[in-house]
Amino acid sequence: MPMVRKDSSDIVYKSERAKFESVVDEIIAEHSKGRPVLVGTRSIEKSESLAAMLRRRGVECNVLNAKYHEQEAEIIKDAGQEGQVTIATNMAGRGTDIKLGDGVARNGGLHIIGTERHESRRIDNQLRGRSGRQGDPGSSRFYVSLEDEVMRLFGGERMTSIMERVGFTDEQPIESGLVSKSIQRAQSKVEAHNYEIRKHVLEYDDVMNKQRSVIYADRRANLEAKFDSRTFMLQTLESKVDEAVEENAPENAHPSEWDLEEMVNALELVFPIKRSLTVADLEAKDREEIRRLLQAKAVEAYETKEKEVTPEILRVVEQRYLLLPIIDRQWVDHLWVMDHLKTGIGLRGYGQKDPRVEYEKEAFEIFESLKNNISDEAIKGVFRVVIEHGPPQQEMMPYPSGQQFEPIPSGELVPQPVAAGGRVPVQQVEQLLGPMPGTGRSVQQFHTNKDDEEPAKPIHRDQPKVGRNELCPCGSGKKFKRCHGTAA
């Protein structure tokens, strides 16, 4: 249907007091004609103040403040009835259709009054759009004062000086299309500025989203036992050896300047290399021979630990008891660091640098540091894994009376001790190691197929559900969310 609503030019006053007095006069004039009036304000306080002014003039009105969500639709749907006056904040009751009452269309339809321009034209257009829907007649007008926030920020002082030189008083308004266009230009500048802010925030979030995808994919692979932790640990050992060689035996340095003792001490912090190698074993060897020897010792130490613990248990320990908690802990610290980086990165603009480019560079370096910390902590944890093979503890079960106890026969529910070097079924690994850290769930529980689980049954209530903002049925006089609803 064609839109036939009449949109009048804005009326500008010097003071806010004169503006609201003029708004009240127009509401009373339109109300006397039998037309419904919908007034939009910017805050709850101004809605209440305007309602008080109307009631002092003998006009009853409904106030919609976005405080009573259950009543919003009921109040706003009646705003098109004959002689109805409704005051609402710009954000309240949006999305509810306003239908005109009988005879309202003949009187000119719903009249919209805006008491202040918003910094976003979309909000003002939404207020205007309440009238003239589906081809209905209607009209709208905005009242503005030079004390309003938008006018103060964009050209209010200049317009005030012009009005004073011309000799305008507080009660004399300015109604001109030129004024309306200047306000729209100010709104366009604010919207463009806000768009740039959202655009930069999206670019920053895109960097974090890429990092989040990598971390979450690794975490999910560990949870689903699809992560090759053995290859990961061997690659980490190789990189640790290369790092120790590069730091203590630089390629451009003479062999007499190499610090072989420090090299061995650095690797001892990762795996027990001093058990099978001394500094004397590295002397009289070139750099590449030292690297190959250390790589071989690292692989040998890992395979020894693997035989000591058994491969099946070591895989579970690596994936669920080392990598998972390490990833979680390091990722939380990483988010904290990235948040501080984003807070201060805008200062790079003073140094003629693009803050977004600088953010991407530093974010990459911090993320690489995160991955190094995860691998470093994980490989050190592998060589500290010790499986104690002792006799199983006897579990006690009470008699029905609850006063006497009897041990469960050994071998029925308690896993048997594992001989060193023996093969352990994966099903017994959880019994030996306990629940997964941070989850409280066992390996078997995690791998249970959700399709095999019994679907949840619908809830049947004897009484209607109590809303969060309704009074609690217990009779305390408090809202349900602050009384018995806190536990829910």
C-alpha positions, 0 to 999 in steps of 0.5 A, spaced: 500 500 500 502 507 498 504 511 504 500 517 505 503 519 512 504 526 512 511 528 515 512 535 518 519 539 518 522 539 525 521 545 530 527 547 534 526 551 540 532 554 544 530 551 551 528 544 553 522 547 557 519 551 552 519 545 547 516 540 552 510 545 553 509 546 546 509 538 545 503 538 551 499 543 547 500 539 541 498 533 544 492 536 547 490 539 541 490 533 537 486 529 543 481 534 542 480 532 535 479 525 537 486 523 534 490 518 538 497 520 539 503 516 540 509 520 543 516 518 543 521 520 548 529 518 549 529 516 557 524 513 562 525 520 566 522 524 560 516 520 559 514 520 567 516 528 567 511 529 560 506 524 563 506 529 569 505 535 565 499 532 561 495 530 567 496 537 570 492 539 564 487 534 565 489 529 560 490 521 562 495 517 558 498 511 558 506 510 559 510 505 556 517 505 559 520 498 557 520 496 564 513 492 564 515 487 558 508 483 559 504 489 559 508 492 553 504 489 547 497 490 551 499 498 551 502 499 545 496 495 541 491 500 543 495 506 542 491 507 535 484 507 539 480 514 538 482 519 543 488 515 546 494 518 548 501 513 549 507 515 551 513 511 550 521 510 550 523 509 543 526 502 544 519 500 548 514 496 544 517 495 537 514 490 533 507 490 535 502 492 530 498 498 532 491 498 529 486 504 528 480 504 532 473 505 528 473 512 525 480 514 527 482 514 519 477 519 518 480 524 523 487 523 520 489 517 523 495 516 528 499 522 530 506 521 532 510 526 536 518 525 537 520 529 543 528 529 541 532 526 535 536 520 536 543 520 534 541 514 529 536 515 524 534 508 524 531 509 531 527 515 529 524 512 523 522 506 527 518 511 531 515 515 525 513 508 522 508 506 527 503 511 523 501 510 516 502 502 516 498 498 511 496 505 507 493 508 513 493 515 514 497 519 519 502 524 521 508 525 525 513 531 527 519 532 531 520 537 537 528 539 538 531 544 543 538 546 542 539 543 549 538 536 546 544 531 546 544 531 539 544 538 538 549 540 543 554 535 540 553 538 533 552 545 531 548 547 537 552 553 540 552 556 533 545 555 532 544 558 539 548 564 537 544 565 531 538 565 534 540 570 540 543 575 534 536 575 531 532 576 537 529 569 538 526 568 545 525 561 548 517 561 546 519 562 538 520 556 534 524 555 528 520 551 523 524 549 517 526 544 512 534 547 512 534 545 520 531 538 519 536 537 513 542 539 518 540 535 523 540 529 519 547 530 516 549 530 524 546 524 524 549 521 518 556 523 521 554 519 528 552 513 524 558 513 519 562 514 526 559 508 529 559 504 523 567 505 523 567 502 530 563 496 529 567 495 522 574 495 526 571 491 532 569 486 527 576 485 524 579 484 531 574 479 532 575 476 526 583 475 528 580 472 535 575 467 531 581 464 527 585 463 533 579 460 537 577 455 531 584 452 531 584 451 539 577 448 539 579 444 533 585 441 537 581 440 543 575 437 540 580 432 537 583 430 544 576 429 546 574 424 541 581 421 541 582 423 534 589 427 536 595 423 534 599 425 541 605 421 540 607 424 533 605 431 537 610 429 543 616 427 538 615 433 534 615 437 540 622 434 543 625 435 536 623 442 536 626 443 543 632 439 541 633 444 535 632 450 540 637 448 545 642 447 539 641 454 536 641 457 543 648 454 545 651 452 539 650 458 534 652 456 527 656 462 526 660 461 533 666 457 533 666 451 537 670 453 543 664 458 544 659 453 545 656 452 551 655 444 551 653 444 559 648 449 558 645 445 552 645 439 556 642 442 562 636 446 558 634 439 555 634 436 562 628 440 564 624 437 558 627 429 559 632 425 563 638 426 558 643 426 563 642 418 565 645 416 558 649 422 556 654 427 559 658 433 556 664 429 554 660 425 549 658 431 545 665 434 545 669 433 539 663 433 535 660 438 530 654 441 530 650 437 526 652 430 529 650 433 536 644 435 533 643 428 531 645 425 537 641 429 542 635 427 537 636 420 538 637 421 546 630 424 546 626 419 542 629 414 546 627 417 552 620 417 550 620 410 548 622 408 554 617 412 558 612 409 553 614 402 555 614 403 562 607 406 562 604 402 556 602 405 550 595 405 551 595 409 558 600 414 555 596 416 550 590 417 554 594 421 559 597 425 554 590 427 550 586 427 556 590 428 563 595 433 560 593 436 553 586 438 555 587 441 562 593 445 559 589 447 553 584 450 557 588 454 562 593 457 557 587 459 553 584 463 558 590 466 560 591 468 552 584 471 552 586 475 558 592 478 554 589 479 548 583 483 551 589 488 554 592 488 547 586 490 544 585 495 549 591 499 548 593 498 541 589 504 538 595 508 541 599 505 535 595 510 531 599 516 534 606 513 531 603 513 524 601 506 524 595 502 523 592 499 529 589 493 526 595 491 522 599 492 529 594 488 532 594 482 527 602 482 528 602 482 535 596 477 535 600 472 531 606 472 535 602 471 542 598 465 539 605 462 537 607 463 544 601 460 546 602 454 542 609 453 544 607 454 552 602 448 551 607 444 547 612 445 552 608 444 558 605 437 555 612 434 554 615 436 560 608 433 564 609 426 559 616 425 563 613 426 570 607 421 569 608 415 574 603 409 574 603 406 581 602 398 581 599 396 588 594 392 591 587 394 589 583 397 595 577 393 597 571 397 597 566 397 602 558 396 601 553 397 607 548 392 609 541 394 608 541 396 616 547 401 614 550 399 621 555 393 618 560 393 612 562 387 608 568 388 603 567 386 596 570 380 593 577 382 590 576 382 582 569 383 581 568 391 581 576 393 583 581 393 577 586 388 578 594 391 578 597 391 572 604 388 571 609 393 568 610 392 561 603 389 560 597 391 555 592 394 558 585 395 555 582 402 554 576 400 558 580 399 564 584 406 563 579 410 566 578 405 572 586 406 573 586 414 572 579 416 575 575 421 571 577 426 566 580 433 569 575 438 569 569 434 566 567 429 571 566 424 566 569 418 564 572 416 557 566 411 557 561 416 558 564 421 553 564 416 548 557 414 549 553 415 543 547 420 544 543 416 539 542 410 544 540 415 550 533 415 552 530 422 549 528 427 555 521 426 556 516 433 556 515 436 563 508 436 565 506 441 570 500 441 574 500 449 575 502 454 569 509 456 569 511 462 573 514 468 569 521 471 572 518 478 573 511 475 576 510 475 584 512 469 587 506 464 589 509 463 596 506 469 598 513 473 600 511 479 595 518 478 592 518 477 584 519 470 582 526 471 580 528 474 587 525 468 591 524 461 589 526 462 582 533 463 584 535 456 584 532 455 577 
